[in-house]
Amino acid sequence: MPNARLDDLLETFQIGDYGEITYCEGESIQEVNRALLLAAFDRHCAIVFLASSSPHSAIFQVRRLRTEDTFGVFTCPDCEAKGWSKLPGGEFYWDGRKRSLYCREHHDKRNAARQAARLDPTGPEYDPDFHAGRKKTQRSYYRRKLDPASPDYDPELHQRQLEAKRAYAKRKKSQA
């Protein structure tokens, strides 16, 4: 798996290759990732970010363009406001031939903010039914993950929960 700077890397990758890109000090991770995506798009490839081996690097794979990637290069209003470059079609959500207005990153951030507003009891957009459904889903998730008899049991999560409970009890005891 090559580990190289962006300029050297772009000349050497082929479809199916895995690579690791290292970000330099002061370099915007989003800008480097976007530059890599656009450079791949120019070469009729797609970049899929798989993991981050550290805060200063990312592992990716070069793949063939999907149908939605070939629709062209588009602008996200939030990216444009930040001065970022245009993005290939694969960075947007598609419903048939309809493209989302915002890129996946900003679309997801807007959805998270909208959900947070619906969960805030003091806000004007508070939705008690949504809040109750969300709590029910979370309880179900934790019931499955924390039950040793469950096939979805997660011992690491269980251990973190127990440690958090102990730390909380210790803080409460020291405050009393």
Backbone as CSV, one residue per row, in Angstrom:
resi,resn,N_x,N_y,N_z,CA_x,CA_y,CA_z,C_x,C_y,C_z
1,MET,0.849,-1.161,0.000,0.000,0.000,0.000,0.905,1.237,0.000
2,PRO,0.923,2.018,-1.066,1.822,3.162,-1.114,1.395,4.255,-0.148
3,ASN,2.382,4.919,0.431,2.121,6.069,1.285,2.893,7.220,0.669
4,ALA,2.206,8.136,0.021,2.891,9.195,-0.705,2.090,10.471,-0.632
5,ARG,2.712,11.551,-1.027,2.018,12.834,-1.114,1.063,12.797,-2.287
6,LEU,0.103,13.688,-2.258,-0.967,13.732,-3.244,-0.431,13.849,-4.665
7,ASP,0.530,14.727,-4.887,1.040,14.953,-6.243,1.650,13.686,-6.840
8,ASP,2.446,12.985,-6.047,3.073,11.754,-6.533,2.041,10.639,-6.690
9,LEU,1.112,10.598,-5.764,0.120,9.533,-5.731,-0.791,9.552,-6.947
10,LEU,-1.209,10.727,-7.369,-2.167,10.834,-8.464,-1.626,10.284,-9.776
11,GLU,-0.337,10.277,-9.935,0.267,9.774,-11.167,0.346,8.252,-11.195
12,THR,0.237,7.612,-10.028,0.529,6.177,-9.977,-0.669,5.268,-9.753
13,PHE,-1.824,5.801,-9.324,-2.897,4.874,-8.965,-3.632,4.318,-10.170
14,GLN,-4.153,3.086,-9.994,-4.962,2.401,-10.999,-6.181,1.811,-10.298
15,ILE,-7.185,1.419,-11.078,-8.405,0.856,-10.503,-8.064,-0.400,-9.711
16,GLY,-8.592,-0.478,-8.506,-8.342,-1.607,-7.623,-7.231,-1.363,-6.625
17,ASP,-6.414,-0.339,-6.839,-5.317,-0.051,-5.922,-5.843,0.497,-4.600
18,TYR,-5.115,0.168,-3.534,-5.357,0.768,-2.229,-4.221,1.745,-1.990
19,GLY,-4.503,2.789,-1.272,-3.461,3.754,-0.980,-3.685,4.388,0.371
20,GLU,-2.650,5.032,0.850,-2.759,5.788,2.093,-2.208,7.168,1.835
21,ILE,-2.971,8.167,2.210,-2.517,9.535,2.027,-2.250,10.136,3.395
22,THR,-1.123,10.823,3.508,-0.739,11.468,4.753,-0.911,12.967,4.590
23,TYR,-1.566,13.585,5.553,-1.805,15.028,5.505,-0.669,15.749,6.216
24,CYS,-0.212,16.853,5.634,0.863,17.646,6.228,0.295,18.611,7.267
25,GLU,1.172,19.149,8.116,0.761,20.141,9.112,0.114,21.327,8.419
26,GLY,-0.992,21.791,8.960,-1.655,22.974,8.435,-2.442,22.750,7.158
27,GLU,-2.477,21.524,6.694,-3.177,21.216,5.447,-4.632,20.864,5.769
28,SER,-5.570,21.400,5.022,-6.983,21.111,5.242,-7.290,19.705,4.723
29,ILE,-7.736,18.833,5.614,-8.034,17.450,5.240,-9.134,17.410,4.192
30,GLN,-10.175,18.254,4.377,-11.273,18.270,3.407,-10.787,18.703,2.029
31,GLU,-9.916,19.715,1.986,-9.418,20.193,0.694,-8.581,19.118,-0.009
32,VAL,-7.746,18.420,0.742,-6.926,17.362,0.147,-7.823,16.238,-0.362
33,ASN,-8.820,15.844,0.441,-9.733,14.778,0.016,-10.500,15.178,-1.234
34,ARG,-10.955,16.428,-1.283,-11.684,16.905,-2.462,-10.772,16.946,-3.690
35,ALA,-9.537,17.387,-3.501,-8.593,17.417,-4.621,-8.351,16.002,-5.144
36,LEU,-8.237,15.049,-4.231,-8.035,13.654,-4.623,-9.253,13.121,-5.374
37,LEU,-10.464,13.432,-4.888,-11.693,12.998,-5.564,-11.792,13.580,-6.969
38,LEU,-11.501,14.868,-7.100,-11.603,15.514,-8.414,-10.536,15.003,-9.378
39,ALA,-9.328,14.778,-8.861,-8.270,14.251,-9.721,-8.626,12.849,-10.205
40,ALA,-9.211,12.049,-9.337,-9.640,10.706,-9.739,-10.753,10.800,-10.772
41,PHE,-11.675,11.728,-10.567,-12.783,11.917,-11.503,-12.249,12.293,-12.887
42,ASP,-11.226,13.147,-12.929,-10.607,13.520,-14.206,-10.007,12.310,-14.909
43,ARG,-9.591,11.308,-14.144,-9.006,10.090,-14.714,-10.051,8.979,-14.849
44,HIS,-11.330,9.331,-14.714,-12.451,8.389,-14.850,-12.391,7.273,-13.812
45,CYS,-12.033,7.642,-12.586,-12.006,6.716,-11.456,-12.784,7.347,-10.306
46,ALA,-13.027,6.566,-9.285,-13.650,7.067,-8.063,-12.773,6.679,-6.887
47,ILE,-12.724,7.532,-5.883,-11.974,7.262,-4.667,-12.984,6.943,-3.570
48,VAL,-12.753,5.860,-2.849,-13.604,5.500,-1.721,-12.713,5.482,-0.486
49,PHE,-13.014,6.359,0.470,-12.236,6.400,1.702,-12.723,5.281,2.608
50,LEU,-11.805,4.408,3.023,-12.155,3.206,3.768,-11.957,3.361,5.267
51,ALA,-10.872,3.990,5.664,-10.566,4.066,7.087,-9.557,5.170,7.317
52,SER,-9.346,5.448,8.562,-8.328,6.414,8.936,-7.385,5.709,9.889
53,SER,-6.141,5.552,9.480,-5.190,4.855,10.333,-4.672,5.759,11.441
54,SER,-4.803,7.067,11.262,-4.438,8.047,12.280,-5.145,9.350,11.928
55,PRO,-5.104,10.343,12.815,-5.757,11.621,12.476,-5.078,12.336,11.309
56,HIS,-3.874,11.908,10.960,-3.119,12.586,9.914,-3.012,11.784,8.624
57,SER,-3.815,10.717,8.496,-3.766,9.934,7.268,-5.105,9.247,7.033
58,ALA,-5.291,8.777,5.800,-6.524,8.067,5.449,-6.200,6.984,4.438
59,ILE,-6.898,5.864,4.534,-6.734,4.767,3.587,-7.891,4.838,2.603
60,PHE,-7.590,4.618,1.338,-8.628,4.707,0.315,-8.421,3.624,-0.725
61,GLN,-9.440,3.420,-1.552,-9.344,2.493,-2.676,-9.796,3.224,-3.927
62,VAL,-9.139,2.925,-5.035,-9.516,3.484,-6.328,-10.474,2.497,-6.981
63,ARG,-11.642,2.984,-7.394,-12.653,2.113,-8.002,-13.137,2.699,-9.313
64,ARG,-13.875,1.876,-10.049,-14.507,2.358,-11.277,-15.592,3.354,-10.917
65,LEU,-15.849,4.276,-11.835,-16.933,5.228,-11.630,-18.270,4.508,-11.671
66,ARG,-19.153,4.851,-10.750,-20.516,4.344,-10.791,-21.311,5.229,-11.741
67,THR,-22.510,4.818,-12.073,-23.349,5.585,-12.992,-23.554,6.998,-12.491
68,GLU,-23.865,7.145,-11.185,-24.136,8.489,-10.681,-22.888,9.362,-10.640
69,ASP,-21.688,8.741,-10.628,-20.455,9.524,-10.653,-20.244,10.189,-12.002
70,THR,-20.800,9.631,-13.046,-20.522,10.136,-14.390,-21.464,11.248,-14.814
71,PHE,-22.394,11.644,-13.944,-23.336,12.695,-14.308,-22.673,14.061,-14.416
72,GLY,-21.493,14.223,-13.916,-20.807,15.503,-14.028,-20.291,15.991,-12.692
73,VAL,-19.924,17.268,-12.687,-19.393,17.917,-11.506,-20.416,18.949,-11.055
74,PHE,-20.734,18.957,-9.751,-21.793,19.813,-9.239,-21.296,20.656,-8.080
75,THR,-22.090,21.663,-7.752,-21.756,22.564,-6.661,-22.724,22.370,-5.509
76,CYS,-22.189,22.297,-4.315,-22.977,22.269,-3.085,-22.969,23.698,-2.536
77,PRO,-24.123,24.283,-2.213,-24.141,25.662,-1.715,-23.278,25.874,-0.468
78,ASP,-23.258,24.908,0.444,-22.443,25.053,1.651,-20.952,24.980,1.327
79,CYS,-20.575,24.096,0.411,-19.170,23.994,0.000,-18.740,25.279,-0.708
80,GLU,-19.617,25.793,-1.538,-19.318,27.013,-2.284,-19.132,28.188,-1.332
81,ALA,-19.948,28.255,-0.279,-19.832,29.329,0.708,-18.492,29.261,1.442
82,LYS,-17.956,28.054,1.594,-16.660,27.883,2.249,-15.500,28.070,1.273
83,GLY,-15.819,28.256,0.003,-14.767,28.434,-1.000,-14.191,27.136,-1.514
84,TRP,-14.871,26.026,-1.281,-14.391,24.733,-1.746,-14.761,24.531,-3.201
85,SER,-14.078,23.602,-3.833,-14.283,23.350,-5.256,-15.540,22.514,-5.500
86,LYS,-15.887,22.356,-6.779,-17.039,21.533,-7.162,-16.728,20.063,-6.904
87,LEU,-17.792,19.261,-6.828,-17.642,17.841,-6.505,-18.226,16.963,-7.593
88,PRO,-17.684,15.743,-7.762,-18.286,14.805,-8.717,-19.651,14.345,-8.221
89,GLY,-20.461,13.864,-9.134,-21.824,13.453,-8.818,-21.928,12.408,-7.732
90,GLY,-20.913,11.579,-7.565,-20.940,10.533,-6.552,-20.907,11.063,-5.134
91,GLU,-20.583,12.334,-4.956,-20.545,12.932,-3.629,-21.901,13.473,-3.201
92,PHE,-22.935,13.249,-4.025,-24.290,13.698,-3.726,-25.193,12.479,-3.602
93,TYR,-26.320,12.642,-2.907,-27.321,11.581,-2.858,-28.171,11.663,-4.119
94,TRP,-28.547,10.502,-4.657,-29.350,10.449,-5.882,-30.595,9.621,-5.630
95,ASP,-31.719,10.083,-6.178,-32.974,9.334,-6.164,-33.401,9.239,-7.617
96,GLY,-33.030,8.139,-8.245,-33.251,8.042,-9.693,-32.341,9.047,-10.388
97,ARG,-32.938,10.017,-11.060,-32.148,11.035,-11.751,-32.112,12.357,-10.988
98,LYS,-32.751,12.398,-9.815,-32.773,13.619,-9.013,-31.593,13.626,-8.052
99,ARG,-30.885,14.743,-8.019,-29.704,14.894,-7.167,-30.063,15.751,-5.958
100,SER,-29.481,15.420,-4.812,-29.691,16.255,-3.627,-29.017,17.605,-3.845
101,LEU,-29.548,18.640,-3.227,-28.982,19.979,-3.371,-27.613,20.059,-2.716
102,TYR,-27.484,19.433,-1.543,-26.240,19.490,-0.782,-25.454,18.193,-0.954
103,CYS,-24.122,18.283,-0.833,-23.276,17.087,-0.912,-23.605,16.181,0.280
104,ARG,-23.130,14.951,0.238,-23.445,13.982,1.294,-23.034,14.500,2.672
105,GLU,-21.857,15.092,2.755,-21.346,15.583,4.037,-22.280,16.638,4.631
106,HIS,-22.625,17.646,3.832,-23.475,18.720,4.345,-24.933,18.271,4.497
107,HIS,-25.374,17.364,3.660,-26.725,16.808,3.782,-26.857,16.080,5.121
108,ASP,-25.840,15.279,5.463,-25.861,14.541,6.727,-25.802,15.488,7.925
109,LYS,-24.996,16.560,7.814,-24.914,17.536,8.911,-26.252,18.242,9.111
110,ARG,-26.924,18.591,8.011,-28.231,19.247,8.114,-29.263,18.300,8.729
111,ASN,-29.229,17.033,8.342,-30.158,16.058,8.926,-29.914,15.893,10.425
112,ALA,-28.635,15.852,10.831,-28.309,15.717,12.254,-28.809,16.932,13.034
113,ALA,-28.646,18.126,12.471,-29.126,19.346,13.137,-30.655,19.346,13.231
114,ARG,-31.313,18.896,12.171,-32.776,18.845,12.179,-33.272,17.839,13.231
115,GLN,-32.604,16.689,13.332,-32.993,15.707,14.344,-32.748,16.243,15.749
116,ALA,-31.627,16.947,15.945,-31.334,17.523,17.259,-32.407,18.538,17.646
117,ALA,-32.873,19.331,16.677,-33.930,20.314,16.950,-35.236,19.611,17.322
118,ARG,-35.511,18.485,16.678,-36.746,17.748,16.986,-36.667,17.049,18.340
119,LEU,-35.453,16.860,18.872,-35.276,16.188,20.161,-35.133,17.162,21.329
120,ASP,-35.002,18.467,21.051,-34.796,19.476,22.091,-36.146,19.917,22.664
121,PRO,-36.461,19.534,23.912,-37.777,19.864,24.477,-38.038,21.365,24.602
122,THR,-36.990,22.179,24.643,-37.177,23.625,24.785,-37.316,24.333,23.449
123,GLY,-37.065,23.635,22.355,-37.103,24.263,21.036,-38.493,24.277,20.428
124,PRO,-38.691,25.146,19.435,-40.006,25.249,18.788,-40.343,24.054,17.890
125,GLU,-39.333,23.307,17.454,-39.568,22.184,16.545,-39.640,20.843,17.274
126,TYR,-39.749,20.903,18.602,-39.766,19.674,19.396,-40.930,18.779,18.977
127,ASP,-40.619,17.491,18.778,-41.626,16.513,18.367,-41.640,15.379,19.404
128,PRO,-42.631,15.371,20.311,-42.644,14.349,21.370,-42.727,12.917,20.836
129,ASP,-43.452,12.708,19.744,-43.555,11.356,19.178,-42.207,10.889,18.637
130,PHE,-41.498,11.790,17.963,-40.168,11.466,17.440,-39.229,11.159,18.602
131,HIS,-39.297,11.969,19.670,-38.444,11.783,20.834,-38.711,10.421,21.486
132,ALA,-39.991,10.071,21.639,-40.351,8.778,22.238,-39.860,7.618,21.370
133,GLY,-40.016,7.741,20.066,-39.535,6.699,19.153,-38.032,6.545,19.212
134,ARG,-37.316,7.664,19.310,-35.858,7.635,19.385,-35.396,6.947,20.674
135,LYS,-36.041,7.293,21.795,-35.687,6.653,23.067,-35.956,5.151,23.018
136,LYS,-37.066,4.771,22.405,-37.415,3.350,22.281,-36.353,2.610,21.460
137,THR,-35.911,3.225,20.368,-34.874,2.626,19.521,-33.569,2.479,20.287
138,GLN,-33.180,3.510,21.046,-31.938,3.450,21.814,-32.010,2.380,22.903
139,ARG,-33.143,2.306,23.578,-33.293,1.274,24.613,-33.163,-0.122,24.007
140,SER,-33.790,-0.323,22.858,-33.728,-1.612,22.180,-32.286,-1.941,21.797
141,TYR,-31.565,-0.944,21.283,-30.168,-1.134,20.877,-29.329,-1.556,22.087
142,TYR,-29.444,-0.797,23.181,-28.635,-1.108,24.354,-29.066,-2.422,25.002
143,ARG,-30.347,-2.749,24.936,-30.810,-4.026,25.473,-30.121,-5.176,24.727
144,ARG,-30.035,-5.052,23.403,-29.386,-6.102,22.598,-27.882,-6.131,22.841
145,LYS,-27.249,-4.968,22.868,-25.789,-4.905,22.948,-25.236,-5.226,24.337
146,LEU,-26.034,-5.020,25.390,-25.533,-5.205,26.751,-25.984,-6.510,27.396
147,ASP,-26.780,-7.286,26.722,-27.263,-8.557,27.263,-26.315,-9.679,26.836
148,PRO,-25.602,-10.295,27.796,-24.649,-11.357,27.431,-25.285,-12.540,26.700
149,ALA,-26.588,-12.745,26.842,-27.260,-13.856,26.168,-27.625,-13.513,24.726
150,SER,-27.527,-12.246,24.359,-27.907,-11.804,23.014,-26.808,-12.121,21.997
151,PRO,-27.173,-12.457,20.761,-26.148,-12.694,19.733,-25.434,-11.398,19.324
152,ASP,-26.036,-10.234,19.627,-25.422,-8.938,19.300,-24.612,-8.374,20.458
153,TYR,-24.369,-9.178,21.481,-23.674,-8.701,22.686,-22.321,-8.092,22.323
154,ASP,-22.039,-6.912,22.908,-20.786,-6.200,22.666,-20.062,-6.046,24.005
155,PRO,-19.084,-6.919,24.294,-18.416,-6.861,25.599,-17.648,-5.552,25.824
156,GLU,-17.099,-4.967,24.759,-16.371,-3.700,24.915,-17.323,-2.582,25.323
157,LEU,-18.475,-2.515,24.680,-19.479,-1.511,25.043,-19.939,-1.734,26.479
158,HIS,-20.155,-2.982,26.846,-20.596,-3.303,28.203,-19.552,-2.838,29.217
159,GLN,-18.290,-3.081,28.923,-17.213,-2.679,29.830,-17.151,-1.157,29.956
160,ARG,-17.282,-0.447,28.832,-17.271,1.026,28.868,-18.450,1.558,29.685
161,GLN,-19.620,0.933,29.536,-20.801,1.355,30.297,-20.568,1.161,31.797
162,LEU,-20.014,0.009,32.174,-19.759,-0.260,33.591,-18.753,0.733,34.161
163,GLU,-17.691,1.032,33.398,-16.688,1.999,33.853,-17.293,3.392,33.998
164,ALA,-18.152,3.774,33.072,-18.807,5.083,33.149,-19.713,5.162,34.375
165,LYS,-20.442,4.082,34.662,-21.316,4.062,35.843,-20.492,4.177,37.121
166,ARG,-19.365,3.456,37.172,-18.500,3.522,38.359,-17.941,4.928,38.542
167,ALA,-17.486,5.545,37.450,-16.925,6.895,37.526,-17.983,7.898,37.979
168,TYR,-19.196,7.747,37.480,-20.293,8.640,37.867,-20.610,8.480,39.358
169,ALA,-20.696,7.231,39.818,-20.984,6.975,41.231,-19.877,7.547,42.119
170,LYS,-18.649,7.425,41.675,-17.514,7.946,42.439,-17.577,9.471,42.519
171,ARG,-17.908,10.133,41.400,-18.030,11.600,41.393,-19.154,12.047,42.321
172,LYS,-20.296,11.354,42.249,-21.439,11.705,43.091,-21.096,11.527,44.574
173,LYS,-20.377,10.454,44.875,-20.019,10.168,46.262,-19.064,11.230,46.798
174,SER,-18.124,11.674,45.970,-17.155,12.682,46.415,-17.793,14.067,46.537
175,GLN,-18.875,14.329,45.818,-19.559,15.621,45.906,-20.458,15.700,47.133
176,ALA,-20.889,14.560,47.635,-21.837,14.549,48.765,-21.171,14.841,50.079
